[in-house]
């Protein structure tokens, strides 16, 4: 069972994602070899979000 959750935990750690005060916050640390990470339509807090991170910059937006 741990193998199923491991990739998601790894992404959460690289993105430095946390939910605080009803918002999603990122503090990413994406290795250069990974380039950009983009996830669309991530379900959190009862809505869908687009998440993008490159290096130490990250953005979270409501999904269109």
C-alpha positions, 0 to 999 in steps of 0.5 A: 500500500505504501508504494501507491502513496509514495509518488504523491508524497514525493510530489508534495515534498518537492512542491512544498505544498501546504493548505493554510487558512483555506488556501494552497501555499507552495514553497517548491524546490524542483531539481533542474533535471525535472524542469517544470512540474504542472498539474491541472485540475487538482482537487483541493478545498472543494474546488479544482486548481492548476499548480505549476512550479519551476525551481523555487517558483510556484503558482496556484490558480483556480482551474478554468 
